[in-house]
Amino acid sequence: MSMRRVAIVAGARTPFVKAGKAFGQLGPLALANHAVRGLFDRHEVEPRAIDALAFGVVVPEKGKPNLAREIVLEMGLPAHIEAQTISSYCISGLRTITAIADGIAAGRYECGVAGGVEWLSGADPATFKEPTTGLTMGQHMEITCKEWKLPRDRQDEIALASHRRAVRSRDVLAEEIVPLEGVEHDTGPRPDTSLEALAKLEPVFDSEGTITAGNASPVTDGASAVLLMSEERARTDGREPLAFIRAMEYGAIDPAEGLLMAPAVVVPRLLKRTGLRLAEFDLIEIHEAFAAQVLANVLAWERGWKAEPLRSIDWERVNVHGGSVAIGHPWAATGGRIATTLAYGMRRRDGRLGLISICAAGAMAGAFVLERS
């Protein structure tokens, strides 16, 4: 991002709800429209100021291959808004931010919306399997658990922290959430969970494994949207940026090395390029596809699996408002949720630097550095 600085100005999302429940009859377009409309209404965004919209979706709505353009047309937004739909598994939301941010940095746009939606209520069961291997992400993660010798109790500890922090942050997260269908908050966080309760759950993907419904992210419906502007436009419009995008990185590895282990490569590469250390980040957001995935990638960073070792991570700075294990994971919507939560969190804490790490099926990953100055 060495051209014009790109600001994250605001974000909004639906509540994240377990698939097949409150949003089971809505569909992707309805969820996406609600997130975008909520962003515009809550933050007094003038639709005519928007140059472009990029939206991610992994499971598309039948007959609507360019969902992003359907958002523009169905909402009655100005027809000049160009729109593109992006599908890149769990990093789809980050990819949409990149598409808009690159356009702003290069001077093609001044203002745009990036977001993502997933309506997993309507997903075919085959959608949850890796096409090249036929295994689910959970089955792949169990292989990684064995290779990295990840203890069940540590996974449950990470899951418990996710729930406790999300429950504690309910009022804070309400700043991002636009109620829908009578639902005002994420339905996943559980105030009554405990290590004892988590320990009683049976493994889901391997009878002798360690991954349970309690330490894995649930199948979820939801949508998110993020407002991005050039620094100049934000100042002109009298908007204080939440944070600026300092750097972005993407990468991939062979799925045989660990389907969800690409952050082990991407994050060290990003830190090396920016000259930053883990200890410099005030807040860190790591997508919790599984508690085991978070643990495995952090261990890889600290040990130096495919790069120079990074110093030990401060877990008190990681997912301070809960993560995907508790909140849920509507695939393409997760990137927008995490970017929004991190940006608002940095403002509340007057933090200088924030880090995002998201793994994805296909053995891919994306990572961002956000900064305030």
N, C-alpha and C positions, 0 to 999 in steps of 0.2 A: 504494500500500500504506500508506494513512494511518490505517488502523484498527489491528488487531492485527498484530504482526510475525510473518512466516511464515519458519520455519527449514527449510533443507535439512539433514536429519539424516544421511542415508546414501543410497548408491546402489549398484546392482549391475546387471550385464548379462551376457549370453552373450558368448563371443568373437564377433567379426564375421568372417564367412567368405564367400568368394566363392560366389555363387549356383551351384547345381548340383553342389556339392561335398559336404562332410561333413553339411550339414543339409538336403540335397536331398529327403529323404523325410519330414521332420518336420511341416511345416506351421506356420502362424502361432500357433495355440493352444498347441501343444507348446513352442514357443520362448518365448512370453509366460509360460506357467506356470513355466518354468525360471527366468526372470529374477526373477519375483515370489517364488518359493520360495527362490531364492538370497538375495534381499534379506532375507527373514524369517529364514532359518537363520543366515546369516552375522552378522546384526546383532541376533539374539535379539528379534525383533519378535513381540509377542503379537497374533495375528490379531484377537482380540476388541476390541483397542484401535483398530482401523481403522474409520473412519466411512464412507469413500467411496473408490472406485477409479475412475480415469479412464485409459483406454488408447487410444492412437492406432494406426490402421492405414490405409494407403492402398489396399492390395490385400487385401480381406477374404477370409476363409475361406468357402467355399461353404456356405450353410445356417446361418451364424453371424453375422448382421448386427450383433448387439451383442456383440462379442468380449469386452468388459470383463466383462459379466455371466457369460459362459461361463467366464472365469477364476475368478470367485468360486465358481461351482457345481462346476466340474470339480475344483478344488483342495480342495473341501470346506471352504471358508472360511465364517465365520458368515454366515447368510443375510441378516442386517440390513445388510450392507455394500452400499450403493447403488453402481451401476456405470453408466458411460456410455462410449460409444465415439466417438472424434473423428477426423475425416478432414479434414486441411487441408494435403495434400502434405507437403513437407519440414519445415514448422513444426508438424506434428501433435504431436510430442513436447513442444514448448513450450506448445502450446495445452492439453494435458492438465495440465501443471504449473499453468497459469493457472487452469484450472477448479477444481483442488483448493485452490490458494492463495487464490483469491477466497472460497471457502467458509470457509476458516480465518480469513481476515482479517475476514470479516463475522460470525464467531461461529457459523456453522452446523456447522462441523466442528472437531475438535481435532487429528485425525490422519488422513492419507490417503496413498494411493499413486498416483503418476502415472507413466505409462510409454508405451512404444510398441513395435511389432513390425513387421517386414516380412519376408515369405518370398518373395523375388523369384525363387526357383527355380520357382515356379508361376505367375508373372505372364505374361499375354498380351502379346506384343510391342507391341500397340497401346497398352498402358499407358504406354509410354515416350514417347508423342507428346503434345504440347499439343493438347487437344481443339479449341480455337478456331482454330488455325493449321495443324494437321497436321504440324508440324515437331517434331523431338525437341528436348530441352533443349540437346543438343550443337550442333545446327544453329542454334538461336537464339543460343547463345553465340558461335558463329563470326561471326555478324552483328555482335555487340557487339565482338568482337575487331577487326574491320575498322573499326568506327566509332570506337573508342578507340585504334586503332593499337597494340595490345598485342603486344610482341615475343615471339617463340617462346622465345628464350633466357631471358627473365625468368620466363615461365611454368614452364619446366623447373627453374629455380633454386628456385622456390617448391615445386614437387613434390619435388625432391631434399631440401629442408629438412624436408618433411613425413615422408618416409621415414626420414631420419637421426634425427630427433627421436623418432619412434615406436619405432624399433629401440633407441635409447638408453634409452627409457622403459619397456621391456618389463616390468621388475620392478615399476616404479611402477604401471603400468596393471593389473598382476595383482591389485592391491588391489580393483579394481572388477569383475574378471571371474570368473564362476562357470563352471568347465570343463564341457563338454558333448560327448558323443559322442567322447571321447578327445581333444578339442581344448582346449588350455589357454590359448592366446594368439590374438590376431588374426592371421589368415593373410596379410593384405595387405602389411604392412611388409617391405621388401626390403633386407637389409644389403648386397647386392651391386650396387645401382644406382649410377649415376654420371651426370654431365652428358653424358659421351660416349655412354653407353648410351641415355639419354633422347633425345638428338639424332638417333639413328638410326631412331627410330620414325616410321612414316608417319601422316599425319593420318587421322582416322577419319570425320569428318563432312563434310569438304570437301577435295577433292584438293589445293586450293591453300591450305588453312587451316593452323592452328597447334595445334589440339587433338588430342592423341594419347591412346592408352591409358595412357601414362605420366604425363600431367599432368591426368587426369580421374579422378574417383572411380569405383571399380569397382562393378558390380552385386553387391549383398551381401545375405546373410541375417543376421538378428540381432534381439535384443530388449533393452530396458533398462527399469529401474524405479527410481523415486526416492521416498524416504520424506520426507514433509513433515509438520511439526507446528507448532502455535502455540508461540510462545516460552515461554509458561507451561507447556504440557504437556511440552515438552522439558526444562525445568528440573525439573519435578515428577518426571519419569521418570529424572532423573539423566543425561540425554544432552547432550553439548556440541554445539551446532549447528556444522555446517561453515561455513555462511554464511546470511545472511538475504537475502530478495528485497526489494531496495529499490525497484525500479521495473521496469515492463514497457511495451513499446510494440509495436504492430502497424500495418501499413499496406500499401498497394498502389499500383501505377502502371499505366499502359497497357502491355500487353505489347509494343507497337510501340516503346516507349522502351527496351526491354531486358528480356527475360523474367526475368532474375535480378538486376536492378538496383534492386529496391525497398529493399535495405539502405541505399542512397545517400540515401534519404529518411527511413527509419525511425530510423537511428542518430543523425543530427543532431537530429532531433526529440526523441529521448529525452534526449540530452545537454543540449539547450536547456531542457527541462522540469525536469531535475534540477540544472542549473547546474554540470555537470561538464565537464571537458576530457579529451581522449584521454590527455594526459600524466599524468593522475592515476590511471590504471588500472595496477595492478600486473601483471595478466594479462588478455589479450584472446583470446577464442575466436571465430574466424571460420570458419563452415562452408565447407569446400572442395568444393563441388559440382564445380568446375573450378578449377585454379590461376588461370586467366584471370578467373574471376568474382571471386575474392579481389582480384586486382590491379585490376580495373576499379572495384570499389566503393571500394577504398582511394583510388584516384586521384580518384574523385568526391567523397569526403569532403575530401580535401586541396585540391581545386580549387574546391569549392563549386558542384557541378552544379545542385542545386535548393535549396540552402540556403547559409548563410554558410560559408565555407571553415573546415575544422578544421586544426589544426596537423599537421605530418607525424607519421606513426605510427612507433613504435619497433618494428621487426620482431622484435627480440629478445624481446619480450613477447607475441608472437602465436603461438598454437598451439605452445606450448613442448614439449608431449608428442606432437606430430604432429597431423595433421588427417585429414579424410575422404579425401583423395587416397591416403594410405597405409593408414589404418585401415579404410576402407570406409564405405558409406552405405546402410544399410537404412532407407529414408526416414523412417518414423515413429519409429524408434528413435534417430535421431541427436540429437534435442533432449535426451533423457534422458542420453545419453552425454556430450554436451558440458557440460550442467549439472553432472553428477557429476564429471567430470574437472576442471572449473574450481573447484568447491567444495573438492575434496580438494587441488588445487594451491594454493589460497589458504591453506588450513590449513597445508600443509607449509612454505610460504614466509612465513607470518604476514602475508599480503597483506591490505590494507584494502579494495580495490575490484577487481571483476572485471566484464568486459563480454562479453556473448554477442551475436553477429550471425549470423542464419541466413536465407538466401534460400529461396524456394520457387517452384515452378511456379505458373502463374497470375499471375506478376509480383507476388508477395506477399513479405512479410518479417516477422520477429519479432526483437526485441532485449530483453535483460534487463540490469539492473545488479544484481550481487550485492555484498554488503558484509559485513565482519566487524567487530564492535565489542564 
